[in-house]
Amino acid sequence: MYSLTVRDHMMIAHSFRGEIFGPAQALHGATYVVDVTFERPQLDDDDLIVDIGLASTVLKEVLAEFNMKNLDDLDALQGRNTTTEFMARQVFDRMAAAIKSGRLGTTGEGLTGMKVTLGESHIAWASYHGSL
């Protein structure tokens, strides 16, 4: 299986509900390093996994929905704890929709899997991995 990863980041604010979160129940900020790994079993006719430029552009567009925002204010996320794990899935779903709609061009057609990892610090990160 071949894989290729592109990286970007997003800065967000949010709060959590539930005593398990301790002081993180209060409004706080986070800067996530976002890695998206694209997978395919065979290289395309140009010996590519995916067009890196397109993948980077689409990732930046997906992250713009969240970047520099208070996630507590976004209608699409109401009622959820926007944990690192939860947000990895949110980015995955939006990237998968972009791939399905052809936003990665022909190189997106052969992708079979993707993994989204959000690093919230140098010691903690969470991922969501799935088939396309």
N, C-alpha and C positions, 0 to 999 in steps of 0.2 A: 504494500500500500504506500503510495506517495503522499506526502503532506507538505504544505506550505503555510507559513504563518505571517500575518500582517499585524501590526501593533499601532494602537492609538491610545488616547486617554480621555477621561471625562471627569469633571469636577461637579459634585452634587452636594445638596443639603438634604437631610431627611431626619425623621425621628421614628422610634419604634414604640409599639404598644406591647406591654407585657413585662412583668417584673423580672423575667429571665434576662432582659436586656440591661438592667441596672441603670447606670447613668446615661446610656445610649437612648433612653426613653426621651431625653431632652433633644431639642434640635441640635444637630451637629453636622459637620461637613466631612466629605471623603473625596479623595482623588484616586480614581481607579485606573490602573494600567490595564488596557483591554487587549487581549490577544485572541485573534480568530484564526484557527487552523482549519484549512480546507483539505479534504482527502479525496483521492480517486485512485482506482486500481491501476490505471494505465495513463501514461502521458498522452496529451492530444497530438494532433498532426504536426504541431510546432514544438513538440517536446516540452509543453507547459502543463502545470497543474491548474493554474488560474492566472489571469492577467493581474499582476501585482498592482499596477496603477489603478485599474478599475476596482479591485478589491479594497484598496486603501480609500478610494473616493467614496465607495458605498458605505464602508464602515464609518467614515467621518459623518456622512449624511444620517446614518442610523443613530449615531451617538448624539447628534445635534438635538434630537428630541429630549434628551436628558441633561446634556451638558449645561452647566451654569444655571441649573434650575433646582428648585425645592421640590423633590419628588412627592412630598406630601400634598402639593397643589395640583398634581397632574390627574385629571379625571380617570385616565386609563389604569392608574395604580391605586385608586381609592380603596380603602379597606384592607390593604395588604401591608405587611412588613417588608419594606424594600431592602431586604438583606442582600449581601453579596451573592448568595446562592440564587435568590429570586431574580436579581438583576441579570445574572449570567443567562438565565433562561429567556428573559425579555429581549436581550440583545440577540440571542440565538434565533428566536422566532422571527424577529424583524429582518435579520440577515437571510434566513431561509426564505422568507417571502420575497426578498429582493432577488435572490437566485432564481426562484420559481418564475418571477416575472421577467427574467432575462436581463436584469441590470448588470450582470457580469459578462454579458456577451456570450459568444459561443463557448468560451472556456468554462463557463459555469454549467454547461450542459452535461458534462461528464462527471461532475462532483457527486460523490456518494455519501459523504459524511462531513461533519463539521464539529469543531469543539470551540467553545467560547470560554475563556478564562478571564476573570476579573481579579486582579491583584490589589488588595486593599492596603497592604503594607509589605515590607520585605520579609515578613514571617507568616503571612496569611493570605490565601487566595482560594477561590472557589471556581468550579467549572461546570458547564453543561455540555454534554456530548450527545449527538444524535445522528441518525441517518437522514439523508436528503431524498 
